[in-house]
Amino acid sequence: MLTATSMRALLHSTLIIAVSSAVVKSTFYGTTSVHITDGNSSIFFDAFFTRPSFKQVINDTIGPHRDLIRETLRQGGVDQLDAIFVAHSHYYHDMNAPDVLNITNGKTMYGSNSTLNIGRGAGLEEGRTKLIKEGDIYDIGNFTIQVFEGLHSPGNTIPGIVEEPLQESAAEGLRGASEFKENTILPVEGFVFA
């Protein structure tokens, strides 16, 4: 388990943490996916477990691997979730977020308009999605999250906005990697215990 002090050193570039005596467990799941819990409240920042092959990405035939998502969450001990914050809407941040929310009976997915359209396309009800913007502050359980706008790394190859619900192919459960447009990038940088 990581204490707030060790987490501050580990995650200084994306999270600001102020804790008096609470213990926080942080689990990195690869790519940009981090789960944080204090034993009561549970939050994911991005939630991407499916690892499509390079060929699938190039051929625009990617889709969630739901059995892998379930097993990864089981192994990680994540059985309930208060929130998922999605940094931006490229597939390696957002593709699995609606499934993770559903599998854990999670409460809310927070993100850009594009993220919300990806959630709508996956069947999330409006009450389970929340549009975020720079400066927003959310109290989720024992956590307070503040949103800051950031910049994508140079060479963004999939700019744009997902303008309508992004549907999976009915036959195969697939979508194209290029359909996951960036939209506004809003990484969560403020992170304070109440």
GISUL-V652049 format. One record per residue. N is the residue number from 1. SS is DSSP state (hx for helix, st for strand, lp for the rest). PSI is psi in radians with two decimals (999 if undefined). D_FIRST is the distance of its C-alpha to the first C-alpha in Angstrom with 1 decimal. Layout:
N | SS | PSI | D_FIRST
N | SS | PSI | D_FIRST
This chain:
1 | lp | 2.53 | 0.0
2 | st | 2.42 | 3.8
3 | st | 2.97 | 6.6
4 | hx | -0.66 | 9.8
5 | hx | -0.81 | 11.4
6 | hx | -0.58 | 9.5
7 | hx | -0.65 | 9.6
8 | hx | -0.71 | 13.3
9 | hx | -0.65 | 14.0
10 | hx | -0.69 | 12.6
11 | lp | 0.52 | 14.2
12 | lp | -0.42 | 17.1
13 | lp | -0.30 | 19.7
14 | lp | -0.32 | 18.9
15 | lp | 2.44 | 16.9
16 | st | 2.11 | 17.7
17 | st | 2.27 | 15.2
18 | st | 2.06 | 16.4
19 | lp | 2.45 | 14.5
20 | lp | -1.21 | 15.9
21 | lp | 0.07 | 13.5
22 | lp | 2.65 | 11.4
23 | st | 2.34 | 7.6
24 | st | 2.32 | 7.0
25 | st | 2.22 | 5.2
26 | st | 2.23 | 7.3
27 | st | 2.18 | 9.1
28 | st | 2.19 | 12.1
29 | lp | 0.26 | 15.1
30 | lp | 2.92 | 17.6
31 | lp | -1.89 | 20.5
32 | lp | 0.24 | 19.3
33 | lp | 2.11 | 17.2
34 | st | 2.29 | 13.9
35 | st | 2.32 | 12.4
36 | st | 2.32 | 10.7
37 | st | 2.63 | 10.4
38 | lp | 0.21 | 10.1
39 | lp | -0.32 | 11.3
40 | lp | -0.91 | 14.8
41 | lp | 2.58 | 15.4
42 | st | 2.13 | 14.7
43 | st | 2.40 | 15.9
44 | st | 2.47 | 16.6
45 | st | 1.96 | 17.9
46 | lp | 2.85 | 20.5
47 | lp | 1.40 | 20.2
48 | lp | 2.03 | 22.0
49 | lp | -0.53 | 21.8
50 | lp | 2.36 | 25.5
51 | lp | 1.48 | 26.5
52 | lp | 2.63 | 30.3
53 | lp | 2.84 | 32.3
54 | hx | -0.70 | 34.1
55 | hx | -0.75 | 37.3
56 | hx | -0.72 | 36.1
57 | hx | -0.82 | 35.0
58 | hx | -0.68 | 38.4
59 | lp | 0.05 | 40.3
60 | lp | 0.73 | 38.7
61 | lp | 1.21 | 37.7
62 | st | 2.70 | 34.1
63 | lp | 2.81 | 32.6
64 | lp | 2.46 | 29.4
65 | lp | 1.51 | 28.5
66 | hx | -0.61 | 27.7
67 | hx | -0.72 | 27.1
68 | hx | -0.72 | 24.5
69 | hx | -0.85 | 22.8
70 | hx | -0.81 | 22.8
71 | hx | -0.71 | 21.5
72 | hx | -0.77 | 18.6
73 | hx | -0.70 | 17.6
74 | hx | -0.85 | 18.1
75 | hx | -0.58 | 16.0
76 | hx | -0.08 | 13.1
77 | lp | 0.41 | 13.7
78 | lp | 1.76 | 15.1
79 | lp | -0.13 | 18.2
80 | lp | 2.65 | 18.8
81 | lp | 2.31 | 18.7
82 | lp | -0.64 | 20.1
83 | st | 2.70 | 20.8
84 | st | 2.23 | 20.9
85 | st | 2.22 | 21.9
86 | lp | 2.14 | 24.0
87 | lp | -0.86 | 24.6
88 | lp | -3.14 | 28.0
89 | lp | 0.34 | 29.9
90 | lp | 2.65 | 30.0
91 | hx | -0.59 | 29.3
92 | hx | 0.07 | 26.1
93 | hx | -0.65 | 24.6
94 | hx | -0.37 | 26.5
95 | lp | -0.70 | 28.1
96 | lp | -0.13 | 25.5
97 | hx | -0.82 | 24.5
98 | hx | -0.68 | 27.3
99 | hx | -0.74 | 26.5
100 | hx | -0.74 | 22.8
101 | hx | -0.78 | 24.0
102 | hx | -0.77 | 26.6
103 | hx | -0.63 | 24.6
104 | lp | 0.13 | 21.9
105 | lp | 0.67 | 24.7
106 | lp | 2.77 | 23.1
107 | lp | -0.97 | 24.9
108 | st | 2.44 | 25.6
109 | st | 2.16 | 25.6
110 | st | 2.35 | 26.1
111 | st | -2.96 | 28.0
112 | lp | 3.06 | 31.3
113 | hx | -0.71 | 34.6
114 | hx | -0.78 | 34.2
115 | hx | -0.76 | 30.8
116 | hx | -0.64 | 32.4
117 | hx | -0.56 | 35.3
118 | hx | -0.73 | 33.1
119 | hx | -0.75 | 31.6
120 | hx | -0.74 | 35.1
121 | hx | -0.48 | 36.3
122 | lp | 0.06 | 33.6
123 | lp | 0.16 | 34.9
124 | lp | 2.37 | 32.5
125 | lp | 2.68 | 34.4
126 | hx | -0.64 | 35.0
127 | hx | -0.18 | 33.1
128 | hx | 0.13 | 29.8
129 | st | 2.59 | 30.1
130 | st | 2.18 | 30.1
131 | st | 2.30 | 31.6
132 | lp | 2.71 | 29.7
133 | lp | 2.82 | 31.3
134 | lp | 2.36 | 30.5
135 | lp | -0.26 | 29.9
136 | lp | 2.53 | 28.8
137 | st | 2.26 | 26.3
138 | st | 2.30 | 24.6
139 | st | 2.02 | 22.9
140 | st | 1.84 | 20.8
141 | lp | -2.19 | 19.4
142 | lp | 0.05 | 17.4
143 | st | 2.53 | 17.3
144 | st | 2.16 | 20.2
145 | st | 2.25 | 20.8
146 | st | 2.35 | 23.7
147 | st | 2.30 | 25.4
148 | lp | 2.44 | 26.8
149 | lp | 2.44 | 29.2
150 | lp | -3.13 | 28.5
151 | lp | 2.53 | 30.6
152 | lp | 2.70 | 30.3
153 | lp | 2.72 | 30.4
154 | lp | 2.64 | 34.1
155 | lp | 0.43 | 35.9
156 | lp | 2.04 | 34.9
157 | lp | -0.12 | 37.0
158 | lp | 1.15 | 36.6
159 | lp | 2.98 | 37.4
160 | lp | -2.98 | 38.8
161 | lp | 2.42 | 38.1
162 | lp | 1.85 | 37.7
163 | lp | -0.20 | 40.7
164 | lp | 2.88 | 40.8
165 | lp | 2.25 | 38.5
166 | lp | 1.85 | 37.5
167 | lp | 2.53 | 38.5
168 | lp | 2.69 | 37.6
169 | lp | 2.23 | 40.6
170 | lp | -0.62 | 41.8
171 | lp | -0.69 | 42.7
172 | lp | -0.13 | 39.7
173 | lp | 0.47 | 36.8
174 | lp | 2.68 | 36.9
175 | st | 2.88 | 36.9
176 | lp | 2.43 | 37.6
177 | hx | -0.60 | 35.0
178 | hx | -0.16 | 37.4
179 | hx | -0.29 | 37.5
180 | lp | 1.47 | 33.9
181 | lp | 2.68 | 35.2
182 | lp | -0.91 | 33.1
183 | lp | -2.76 | 34.4
184 | lp | 2.42 | 32.8
185 | lp | 2.14 | 29.4
186 | lp | 1.29 | 27.2
187 | lp | 2.59 | 23.7
188 | st | 2.10 | 21.4
189 | st | -0.34 | 21.0
190 | st | 2.34 | 20.7
191 | st | 1.78 | 17.6
192 | st | 2.39 | 17.8
193 | st | 2.48 | 16.7
194 | lp | 999 | 19.8
